[in-house]
Amino acid sequence: MVSPSAEPVLVAWSGGKDSALALQEVLRDARYRVVALVTTVTAGYERISMHGVRRGLLHRQARALNLPLEEVVISPHAANEEYERHMEAALTAARARFPGLDAVVFGDLFLADVRAYRERMLARIGMRGLFPLWLRDTRALAADFVRQGYKAVLVCVDSHALARSFAGREFDTALLGDLPSGIDPCGENGEFHTFMYAGPILRAPILHRRGEIVVREGRFVYCDLEEIPTT
């Protein structure tokens, strides 16, 4: 039972493993009360920005988490200025809906420049960031994700870092063993992105099937996940 006096927070939700683990951390922390997820979606493509996951699968995740979803819609190839403007507007609107809200939870692990960027953006509107996974050992974190029974698939691979064949693979013990030396086990340097479709924080698995493999910008390899209709 979450105390009504707990601090309300938003969780920055990419649909992947790191945001799932960050959400799990704050759900377990009695100091906080998660009021909504916030996700950036690219207009036209109707997919989670950078990860390339269909909007419908994002909505299924939110329902399986039993949490409201705030979507921040940006144009394809949006510059930082557009992203910041739309994100700040969404966060300001959320603060009006949820009294006492002044923090956003992120799943960042160790990239100090990314954390500093988020903190500067939030500070402009009087908010702050929470980073529950910060400086955790990424090898241990990846192994723990698998050990807890989470399931995820690699939906985007940077072919400058990993072979294209990694796109569409399960994020499991076998994959962790196959990652080349120098690749972060959590993909924190942008080597890959994931979609979490089963695990202890979901009320039910997200049904999907793996579809077409698509290469964008001659570099980024996406595995399209298709929704399986529910009966």
C-alpha positions in Angstrom: 0.0 0.0 0.0 1.5 3.3 -1.1 1.2 6.1 1.5 -0.7 9.1 0.3 2.0 11.3 1.9 4.7 9.7 -0.4 6.3 12.1 -2.9 4.7 11.9 -6.3 7.1 11.2 -9.2 7.0 10.7 -12.9 9.1 7.9 -14.5 10.9 8.6 -17.8 9.8 5.5 -19.7 11.6 4.2 -22.8 10.0 0.8 -22.7 13.3 -0.9 -22.2 15.1 -2.7 -19.4 16.8 0.2 -17.7 13.6 2.2 -17.3 11.9 -1.0 -16.1 14.6 -1.5 -13.4 14.4 2.2 -12.4 10.6 2.0 -12.1 11.0 -1.2 -10.0 13.3 0.7 -7.6 11.0 3.6 -7.0 7.9 1.2 -6.7 9.8 -0.5 -3.8 10.8 2.8 -2.2 8.2 4.0 0.3 9.3 7.6 -0.1 7.9 7.8 -3.6 4.5 7.4 -5.4 4.6 6.9 -9.1 1.8 8.9 -10.7 2.6 8.4 -14.4 5.1 7.3 -17.1 6.4 9.9 -19.6 7.5 8.7 -23.0 8.8 10.6 -26.1 7.0 9.4 -29.3 8.0 10.4 -32.9 5.1 11.7 -34.9 4.5 10.1 -38.3 6.3 6.9 -37.3 4.1 6.5 -34.2 6.9 4.8 -32.4 8.9 5.4 -29.2 11.7 7.7 -30.1 15.1 6.1 -30.7 13.8 2.6 -29.7 11.5 2.4 -32.7 8.8 0.4 -30.8 5.2 0.8 -32.0 2.9 3.1 -30.0 0.4 0.3 -29.5 3.0 -1.8 -27.7 3.9 1.2 -25.5 0.2 1.5 -24.6 0.0 -2.2 -23.7 3.0 -1.8 -21.4 1.3 1.1 -19.6 -1.8 -0.9 -19.1 0.1 -3.9 -17.9 1.9 -1.6 -15.4 -1.5 -0.1 -14.4 0.0 3.4 -14.7 -1.1 6.5 -16.7 1.0 7.4 -19.7 2.0 10.9 -20.7 3.2 11.0 -24.3 5.5 13.8 -25.5 5.2 13.9 -29.3 8.1 15.3 -31.4 8.7 15.5 -35.1 11.1 13.2 -37.0 14.7 14.3 -36.6 13.7 16.9 -34.0 16.5 19.0 -32.6 17.1 19.3 -28.9 15.3 22.6 -28.8 12.1 21.1 -30.0 12.4 18.1 -27.6 13.1 20.4 -24.7 10.1 22.7 -25.5 7.7 19.8 -25.8 9.0 18.0 -22.7 8.9 21.1 -20.6 5.3 21.7 -21.6 4.3 18.2 -20.8 6.0 18.3 -17.4 4.5 21.6 -16.6 1.0 20.3 -17.4 1.7 17.2 -15.3 2.7 19.3 -12.3 -0.7 21.1 -12.6 -2.5 17.7 -12.5 -0.4 16.1 -9.7 0.0 18.4 -6.7 3.5 18.2 -5.2 5.1 16.7 -8.3 8.7 18.0 -8.8 10.8 15.0 -9.7 11.3 12.7 -12.7 13.0 9.3 -12.4 15.5 8.2 -15.0 17.2 4.9 -15.7 20.6 6.4 -16.6 23.6 4.4 -15.4 26.9 6.3 -15.7 26.9 8.9 -18.6 27.6 12.1 -16.6 26.9 14.4 -19.6 23.5 12.9 -20.1 22.6 13.2 -16.5 23.8 16.8 -16.4 21.7 17.6 -19.5 18.6 16.2 -17.9 19.2 18.1 -14.6 19.7 21.4 -16.4 16.5 21.0 -18.4 14.5 20.1 -15.3 16.0 22.9 -13.2 14.6 25.4 -15.7 11.1 24.5 -14.6 11.8 24.0 -11.0 12.1 20.2 -11.1 14.8 17.6 -10.3 15.9 14.2 -11.5 16.1 11.0 -9.5 18.6 8.3 -10.7 18.1 5.2 -8.7 20.4 3.0 -10.8 23.3 5.5 -10.9 26.8 4.0 -10.9 25.5 0.4 -10.4 27.8 -2.2 -11.9 26.2 -2.7 -15.3 27.3 -6.4 -15.6 25.6 -7.2 -12.3 22.6 -5.1 -13.3 22.1 -6.9 -16.6 22.5 -10.3 -14.9 20.0 -9.4 -12.2 17.5 -8.3 -14.8 17.6 -11.8 -16.3 17.7 -13.5 -12.9 14.5 -11.8 -11.8 12.6 -13.2 -14.7 12.4 -10.1 -16.9 12.3 -10.7 -20.6 13.3 -8.2 -23.3 14.3 -8.2 -26.9 16.9 -6.0 -28.7 14.9 -3.7 -30.9 17.6 -1.4 -32.1 21.3 -2.1 -32.6 24.1 0.4 -33.6 25.9 -1.6 -36.3 29.0 0.5 -35.7 29.2 -1.2 -32.3 27.5 -4.6 -32.8 26.8 -7.0 -35.6 23.4 -6.6 -37.2 22.5 -10.1 -36.2 22.0 -8.9 -32.6 18.8 -7.1 -33.6 15.8 -9.1 -32.6 17.7 -11.3 -30.1 16.5 -12.0 -26.6 18.3 -10.1 -23.8 19.3 -13.2 -21.9 22.3 -15.0 -20.5 23.4 -16.3 -23.9 23.3 -12.8 -25.3 25.4 -11.4 -22.5 28.0 -14.0 -23.1 28.1 -13.2 -26.8 28.6 -9.4 -26.4 32.1 -8.4 -27.7 34.7 -7.0 -25.3 34.1 -3.3 -24.8 30.4 -3.4 -25.2 28.5 -2.3 -22.1 26.2 -5.2 -20.9 23.4 -2.7 -20.6 24.1 -0.9 -23.8 24.5 2.4 -21.9 26.8 3.8 -24.6 24.0 3.5 -27.2 25.1 0.1 -28.5 21.6 -1.3 -28.4 18.1 -0.6 -27.0 15.5 -3.0 -25.7 11.8 -3.6 -25.3 10.8 -5.2 -22.0 7.8 -7.5 -22.5 7.6 -9.6 -19.4 8.7 -9.4 -15.8 7.7 -9.0 -12.1 6.3 -5.4 -12.5 3.9 -6.3 -15.3 0.5 -7.8 -14.6 0.7 -9.8 -17.8 3.3 -10.3 -20.7 3.1 -8.0 -23.7 2.2 -10.3 -26.6 4.1 -9.5 -29.8 5.9 -11.1 -32.7 9.1 -10.2 -34.4 8.7 -8.7 -37.8 10.9 -7.0 -40.4 14.5 -6.0 -39.8 15.0 -2.4 -41.1 18.2 -0.4 -41.4 18.0 3.4 -40.9 20.6 6.0 -41.7 22.8 3.2 -42.9 23.7 2.4 -39.4 20.8 1.7 -37.0 19.3 -1.8 -37.3 15.7 -2.1 -36.0 13.7 -5.2 -35.3 10.1 -4.3 -35.8 7.8 -5.8 -33.1 4.3 -6.4 -34.2 1.3 -6.5 -31.9 -0.5 -9.8 -31.5 -4.3 -9.1 -31.1 -5.7 -10.1 -27.8 -8.9 -12.0 -27.6 
